[in-house]
Amino acid sequence: YSAHRTDYLRPERRVIRYATFGEEALGTMAPPSEAQIAARYQRDTALYQAKQTRTLTQLVLPTEAAAKAVATEVSGGTSLAAAAASKGLATTKIGPITRNELATQSSQAVANAAFAASQGALVAPARGGLGWYLLRVDAIDNTPARSLAEVQGDIAKALAEEQRKAAFADLAANVEDGLDNGGSLADVAKKLKLEIKTTEPITADGRVYGKQEAAPAALAPALKTAFEMEEGQPQLAEVDPGKTYLVYEAAGITPSAAAP
């Protein structure tokens, strides 16, 4: 036994006490107020203004002369795609796209020309960032302006979600601050009405000692730290980012040693 002592080493085992919590720990929150909804509507007023988007077929050519030559072919009855193919080029579908988005992609001149033309028209060649643009207006979609009354429900839902996420982040930060200032796992569990669970002795590789079963899956993100921490010093870990947190501590540590 003395000569082969290392053959009888048992791994370090730790009993972990833990509890998990998600947004349900917040309980019921007050809905967004009318003033908050109105303020958000004012902030995002551009989103609710009337707007027009267009779907376009685009062909970019290196020179104005080449662009005008293709435009002449199309005027004579050749399709834009066929005219492009005869020159080894290909058209591209663009949109639905707004005037500002098109201006950013090409130039203001191209955007102005495209949004001045009627549906089905071939826009006269205009200079853009990649060359001379030929555009055909395939579709025009007009979205009317939306009033506060029309979007109030959507804004309220978005605000409620934002406020809940912010409150949950604050809750997690407060729990962490409490633990850093000497708070216990029991304190957190009592405050948030959580159930504390206790594992059987587990090993650093995530197995229950002496059994063919794994440690609870909730401990996976914190297992490495759990085998580095001091006994009775709880910590907070994020299990599912922004959704679930784990509060845990090592409640019993059995050092690695040879079996008697």
JODA-V825329 format. One record per run of one state. SS is the DSSP state (h for helix, s for strand, l for the rest). FROM is the first residue (numbers start at 1). TO is the last residue. If there is no record, write none. Layout:
ss:from:to
SS:FROM:TO
SS:FROM:TO
This chain:
ss:from:to
l:1:4
h:5:8
s:9:10
l:11:12
s:13:21
l:22:22
h:23:26
l:27:33
h:34:43
l:44:44
h:45:48
l:49:50
s:51:61
l:62:63
h:64:75
l:76:79
h:80:85
l:86:91
s:92:97
l:98:98
h:99:105
l:106:107
h:108:116
l:117:121
s:122:128
l:129:130
s:131:143
l:144:147
h:148:180
l:181:184
h:185:192
l:193:196
s:197:198
l:199:201
s:202:202
l:203:206
s:207:208
l:209:213
s:214:214
l:215:216
h:217:226
l:227:230
s:231:231
l:232:234
s:235:240
l:241:243
s:244:254
l:255:256
s:257:258
l:259:260
